[in-house]
Amino acid sequence: MIHAEGVIKTFGEGAGKITALDNVTVDIRKNEFFTLLGPSGCGKTTLLRLIAGFELPDRGQILLDGQEIGHLPPYKRPVNTVFQSYALFPHMSVARNIGFGLEMQGRPKAEIKTATEEMLALVQMEHLANRQTDQLSGGQQQRVALARALAPRPKVLLLDEPLSALDLKLRKEMQIELKRLQGETGITFVFVTHDQEEALTMSDRIAVMQAGCILQVGTPKEIYNNPARRFVADFIGDINILEGELQQDGGAVLLPGGASIGALLPEGAARSGKVSIAIRPENMGLTAPDAADASLTGEVTNIVYFGAGHNVHVALDGGGEVLVRRAQTDAQVGAKVGLAVPDAVQVLVD
């Protein structure tokens, strides 16, 4: 649905010049929930604005459904945008807000009425059709903004952190609602967020961005379980990153304490030398220090109960500390423990 090729976007001039997007190339598929994920200032919203037509690239091109759209103004692009502030019209009813875009396009009244009713049903707000938008809750306003954006049936819906103003419980409910709407409409959603859990919950695929570049694109499971870059591993959830020496055959990493751990090498990783490896806390097991499956040993320094389980902090005998996450544990602070790790762990590219 969307193909961006070699896109560069800068702001300012001279010493104050900032590169917001640095040679970005990405493909977003039809009927996909695609998320641009990264910290503030990484370029995700800039890329969204380029697709919408609110900004123009310095170099590169953007194609939408095979058509180059760089020359088209925003109102002629088959996309709609939902912003952080929903920008609803307080003097209009819910129904009028939803049909407003169709009115501006000069659609027949019968078509506007039908489309409005369909959207009200889609967001489950038929009973609030005649209510003023300033009398709605935050979650209801969010639904109206989505319905208004979806009413003209755009090919792509762009969402710029639309859940950031909602409280935690409502935000989780709206995550499920957004995914449902995308599936039912079949419209390509491009979602911008800095919230890792939000991205993992809703996305078909995720592009992790840093400093104007896309570091990795993959499904939530690929991004979480097989991060190729150190930044991606560190940004997505809790993770243990250990330093070691990659053996010449590329099949194992030797840690400072003498332990050897099997290695998964991503494309672009060195075949030998010093490397970093990544192990998720839930993928490490606690065992006796002399157990056959104890790849590492250490001492428990802290145990934190968080409701669904325990975070066990272990100082390694070879230096460094790791976090182990277990649903139940008999470990005690000060006890010596062994750590069972997967047969092969991810080597990271810096």
Secondary structure per residue as TSV (DSSP state, phi and psi in degrees):
chain	resnum	aa	ss	phi	psi
A	1	M	-	360.0	-44.0
A	2	I	E	-125.5	132.7
A	3	H	E	-129.5	116.2
A	4	A	E	-105.5	130.5
A	5	E	E	-127.7	114.8
A	6	G	E	56.7	40.5
A	7	V	E	-79.2	127.4
A	8	I	E	-123.9	133.5
A	9	K	E	-140.1	126.3
A	10	T	E	-123.5	157.6
A	11	F	E	-129.2	142.4
A	12	G	S	83.1	-179.3
A	13	E	-	-139.9	161.8
A	14	G	G	60.0	-136.1
A	15	A	G	-66.6	-24.2
A	16	G	G	-91.9	8.0
A	17	K	-	-68.3	133.4
A	18	I	E	-120.9	130.3
A	19	T	E	-92.1	105.6
A	20	A	E	-80.3	-36.6
A	21	L	E	-132.1	129.1
A	22	D	E	-119.9	88.7
A	23	N	E	59.0	53.8
A	24	V	E	-84.3	127.9
A	25	T	E	-128.5	128.1
A	26	V	E	-158.2	149.0
A	27	D	E	-116.7	132.7
A	28	I	E	-118.8	125.3
A	29	R	-	-83.3	162.5
A	30	K	T	-66.1	145.3
A	31	N	T	53.5	45.4
A	32	E	-	-123.7	142.8
A	33	F	E	-95.5	102.0
A	34	F	E	-111.3	130.0
A	35	T	E	-116.1	132.5
A	36	L	E	-96.3	114.0
A	37	L	E	-119.9	135.3
A	38	G	-	171.7	172.4
A	39	P	S	-72.9	170.2
A	40	S	T	-57.9	137.7
A	41	G	T	84.2	7.9
A	42	C	S	-84.4	-12.6
A	43	G	S	108.9	0.7
A	44	K	H	-66.0	-43.5
A	45	T	H	-70.2	-33.7
A	46	T	H	-61.0	-43.1
A	47	L	H	-62.9	-40.7
A	48	L	H	-61.6	-42.2
A	49	R	H	-68.5	-30.8
A	50	L	H	-68.0	-40.0
A	51	I	H	-64.5	-39.7
A	52	A	H	-72.6	-25.2
A	53	G	T	97.1	6.5
A	54	F	S	-76.7	-19.8
A	55	E	S	-133.1	158.1
A	56	L	-	-118.2	141.5
A	57	P	-	-71.9	150.0
A	58	D	S	-73.4	-38.7
A	59	R	E	-145.7	161.9
A	60	G	E	91.7	177.1
A	61	Q	E	-140.9	158.2
A	62	I	E	-127.2	125.0
A	63	L	E	-109.3	137.6
A	64	L	E	-121.5	115.1
A	65	D	T	53.9	40.5
A	66	G	T	86.4	-6.5
A	67	Q	E	-105.1	131.3
A	68	E	E	-71.2	123.3
A	69	I	-	-111.4	7.2
A	70	G	T	-59.2	-28.6
A	71	H	T	-89.2	-7.2
A	72	L	S	-89.9	133.9
A	73	P	-	-69.4	163.3
A	74	P	G	-53.9	-41.0
A	75	Y	G	-72.4	-11.1
A	76	K	G	-102.7	2.4
A	77	R	S	-92.4	140.0
A	78	P	S	-79.1	51.0
A	79	V	E	-133.4	155.2
A	80	N	E	-132.0	156.3
A	81	T	E	-125.9	137.5
A	82	V	E	-111.8	120.5
A	83	F	-	-94.8	173.7
A	84	Q	S	-59.8	-45.1
A	85	S	S	-92.6	126.8
A	86	Y	-	-70.7	-17.4
A	87	A	-	54.1	43.8
A	88	L	-	-81.0	157.7
A	89	F	-	-92.3	109.6
A	90	P	T	-67.1	-22.5
A	91	H	T	-85.4	-1.5
A	92	M	S	-111.8	153.4
A	93	S	B	-72.5	170.5
A	94	V	H	-56.6	-46.9
A	95	A	H	-62.5	-42.8
A	96	R	H	-65.1	-38.4
A	97	N	H	-59.6	-46.0
A	98	I	H	-64.7	-38.4
A	99	G	H	-86.6	-2.6
A	100	F	H	-60.0	-45.7
A	101	G	H	-61.5	-37.0
A	102	L	H	-69.2	-36.3
A	103	E	H	-61.1	-43.3
A	104	M	H	-65.4	-24.9
A	105	Q	T	-85.5	-2.3
A	106	G	T	74.2	25.4
A	107	R	-	-68.9	152.4
A	108	P	-	-60.9	149.4
A	109	K	H	-59.2	-38.6
A	110	A	H	-64.5	-38.6
A	111	E	H	-67.0	-41.3
A	112	I	H	-62.8	-43.9
A	113	K	H	-61.4	-45.5
A	114	T	H	-63.7	-46.8
A	115	A	H	-63.5	-39.6
A	116	T	H	-64.0	-43.7
A	117	E	H	-63.6	-39.1
A	118	E	H	-63.9	-42.9
A	119	M	H	-69.0	-38.4
A	120	L	H	-59.7	-41.4
A	121	A	H	-68.4	-38.3
A	122	L	H	-61.9	-41.3
A	123	V	T	-96.6	9.4
A	124	Q	T	57.4	51.0
A	125	M	-	-132.5	26.9
A	126	E	G	-56.3	-37.3
A	127	H	G	-73.2	-9.3
A	128	L	G	-113.0	16.3
A	129	A	T	-56.1	-36.3
A	130	N	T	-100.3	6.3
A	131	R	S	-82.4	146.7
A	132	Q	B	-72.0	146.0
A	133	T	G	-69.2	-25.6
A	134	D	G	-76.7	-0.9
A	135	Q	G	-102.0	10.4
A	136	L	S	-102.0	157.9
A	137	S	-	-76.0	170.5
A	138	G	H	-60.0	-42.5
A	139	G	H	-65.9	-37.4
A	140	Q	H	-68.1	-39.9
A	141	Q	H	-62.2	-38.4
A	142	Q	H	-59.8	-42.6
A	143	R	H	-65.8	-38.4
A	144	V	H	-65.2	-42.7
A	145	A	H	-61.7	-39.9
A	146	L	H	-66.4	-44.0
A	147	A	H	-62.9	-41.6
A	148	R	H	-62.7	-40.1
A	149	A	H	-71.0	-30.8
A	150	L	H	-85.3	-21.5
A	151	A	T	-55.3	-41.6
A	152	P	T	-76.6	3.3
A	153	R	-	55.5	61.2
A	154	P	-	-69.4	159.2
A	155	K	S	-72.8	-29.7
A	156	V	E	-136.8	135.8
A	157	L	E	-111.6	123.4
A	158	L	E	-101.2	131.0
A	159	L	E	-126.8	111.9
A	160	D	E	-99.7	89.9
A	161	E	S	46.1	52.8
A	162	P	T	-72.7	-11.5
A	163	L	T	-101.1	0.4
A	164	S	T	-65.7	-25.2
A	165	A	T	-87.9	-3.8
A	166	L	S	-90.9	152.7
A	167	D	-	-71.4	167.8
A	168	L	H	-58.8	-47.6
A	169	K	H	-64.3	-45.0
A	170	L	H	-67.9	-35.8
A	171	R	H	-62.1	-41.3
A	172	K	H	-65.5	-39.3
A	173	E	H	-63.5	-41.3
A	174	M	H	-71.6	-26.8
A	175	Q	H	-59.7	-46.0
A	176	I	H	-65.4	-40.3
A	177	E	H	-63.4	-43.9
A	178	L	H	-61.5	-43.5
A	179	K	H	-64.6	-38.2
A	180	R	H	-63.2	-45.7
A	181	L	H	-61.6	-41.4
A	182	Q	H	-63.8	-42.2
A	183	G	H	-66.3	-38.2
A	184	E	H	-75.9	-33.1
A	185	T	H	-87.0	-26.0
A	186	G	-	73.6	11.6
A	187	I	-	-85.8	142.5
A	188	T	E	-70.0	123.8
A	189	F	E	-104.2	130.9
A	190	V	E	-117.0	114.3
A	191	F	E	-114.9	131.7
A	192	V	E	-107.9	130.5
A	193	T	E	-157.5	158.7
A	194	H	S	-108.1	1.7
A	195	D	-	-91.7	111.7
A	196	Q	H	-63.8	-42.7
A	197	E	H	-62.5	-40.0
A	198	E	H	-59.8	-45.0
A	199	A	H	-65.4	-44.0
A	200	L	H	-66.3	-34.0
A	201	T	H	-69.4	-41.2
A	202	M	H	-104.2	-25.7
A	203	S	-	-81.6	146.1
A	204	D	S	-79.1	-43.2
A	205	R	E	-141.7	156.1
A	206	I	E	-127.7	137.9
A	207	A	E	-110.6	116.6
A	208	V	E	-90.1	126.2
A	209	M	E	-116.1	149.1
A	210	Q	E	-151.9	131.9
A	211	A	T	50.0	43.9
A	212	G	T	80.2	7.2
A	213	C	E	-123.1	150.0
A	214	I	E	-92.3	117.1
A	215	L	E	-86.4	-35.6
A	216	Q	E	-159.5	140.1
A	217	V	E	-122.6	132.6
A	218	G	E	-175.3	175.5
A	219	T	-	-68.4	162.2
A	220	P	H	-53.5	-40.4
A	221	K	H	-66.1	-40.6
A	222	E	H	-64.5	-44.6
A	223	I	H	-64.7	-40.7
A	224	Y	H	-76.4	-46.1
A	225	N	H	-87.0	-26.1
A	226	N	-	-133.4	60.2
A	227	P	-	-66.5	129.8
A	228	A	-	-86.2	-27.2
A	229	R	B	-114.6	150.2
A	230	R	H	-59.6	-41.8
A	231	F	H	-61.7	-42.4
A	232	V	H	-62.2	-46.2
A	233	A	H	-60.5	-43.5
A	234	D	H	-74.5	-28.5
A	235	F	H	-82.1	-31.2
A	236	I	S	-95.7	97.7
A	237	G	S	70.5	-177.6
A	238	D	-	-77.9	142.7
A	239	I	-	-155.9	149.9
A	240	N	E	-99.1	125.6
A	241	I	E	-116.1	118.0
A	242	L	E	-115.4	146.4
A	243	E	E	-98.2	142.8
A	244	G	E	-161.3	-174.4
A	245	E	E	-113.7	118.4
A	246	L	E	-75.0	126.3
A	247	Q	-	-71.0	159.7
A	248	Q	T	-57.5	-33.5
A	249	D	T	-78.8	-6.3
A	250	G	S	72.9	9.0
A	251	G	S	-100.5	-7.0
A	252	A	E	-152.8	155.6
A	253	V	E	-119.0	128.3
A	254	L	E	-94.2	120.2
A	255	L	-	-88.7	160.9
A	256	P	T	-54.9	-33.0
A	257	G	T	-77.8	-1.9
A	258	G	S	100.4	-8.2
A	259	A	-	-73.5	146.0
A	260	S	E	-117.6	129.0
A	261	I	E	-125.0	135.7
A	262	G	E	-60.5	147.5
A	263	A	E	-121.9	139.0
A	264	L	E	-105.3	120.4
A	265	L	-	-101.1	117.1
A	266	P	-	-76.1	165.9
A	267	E	T	-61.5	131.5
A	268	G	T	95.5	-6.4
A	269	A	-	-77.8	149.4
A	270	A	-	-64.4	151.4
A	271	R	S	-90.9	-7.0
A	272	S	S	-162.3	172.2
A	273	G	E	97.6	-170.5
A	274	K	E	-73.8	133.7
A	275	V	E	-141.1	167.2
A	276	S	E	-110.7	142.9
A	277	I	E	-122.2	153.5
A	278	A	E	-122.0	131.9
A	279	I	E	-134.9	123.0
A	280	R	-	-69.7	143.7
A	281	P	G	-56.6	-36.2
A	282	E	G	-76.4	-10.2
A	283	N	G	-94.2	4.1
A	284	M	-	-108.0	138.2
A	285	G	E	-111.1	151.1
A	286	L	E	-97.0	134.6
A	287	T	E	-149.0	-177.1
A	288	A	-	-71.0	146.6
A	289	P	T	-62.2	-23.3
A	290	D	T	-102.8	11.7
A	291	A	S	-69.7	152.5
A	292	A	T	-63.6	-29.7
A	293	D	T	-95.5	12.2
A	294	A	-	-85.0	97.0
A	295	S	S	-74.2	-31.7
A	296	L	E	-131.0	159.3
A	297	T	E	-132.7	156.6
A	298	G	E	-175.1	-168.6
A	299	E	E	-124.6	134.2
A	300	V	E	-70.3	124.4
A	301	T	E	-106.4	-22.8
A	302	N	E	-163.6	148.4
A	303	I	E	-132.5	124.2
A	304	V	E	-118.4	121.7
A	305	Y	E	-88.6	127.7
A	306	F	-	-122.5	20.6
A	307	G	S	100.2	-64.6
A	308	A	S	-85.3	-4.5
A	309	G	-	173.9	-159.5
A	310	H	E	-129.9	137.4
A	311	N	E	-98.4	116.4
A	312	V	E	-107.3	119.6
A	313	H	E	-95.3	128.3
A	314	V	E	-127.1	124.4
A	315	A	E	-84.0	119.4
A	316	L	E	-74.2	146.1
A	317	D	T	-64.3	-29.9
A	318	G	T	-88.7	6.0
A	319	G	S	103.9	145.7
A	320	G	-	93.2	172.1
A	321	E	E	-136.0	146.2
A	322	V	E	-127.5	159.0
A	323	L	E	-109.9	129.7
A	324	V	E	-117.9	130.5
A	325	R	E	-113.1	120.0
A	326	R	E	-132.1	145.6
A	327	A	S	-65.3	-43.4
A	328	Q	S	-132.8	148.4
A	329	T	-	-153.6	145.2
A	330	D	-	-102.6	4.4
A	331	A	-	-63.3	151.0
A	332	Q	-	-125.4	146.1
A	333	V	T	-59.4	132.3
A	334	G	T	94.8	-10.2
A	335	A	-	-79.1	147.2
A	336	K	E	-82.9	135.7
A	337	V	E	-137.5	159.2
A	338	G	E	-104.0	154.8
A	339	L	E	-122.1	121.0
A	340	A	E	-92.6	128.8
A	341	V	-	-120.7	162.9
A	342	P	-	-59.1	159.3
A	343	D	S	-61.7	-31.6
A	344	A	E	-141.8	134.4
A	345	V	E	-121.5	161.3
A	346	Q	E	-76.1	127.9
A	347	V	E	-87.0	134.9
A	348	L	E	-100.2	145.3
A	349	V	B	-98.3	126.8
A	350	D	-	-70.8	360.0
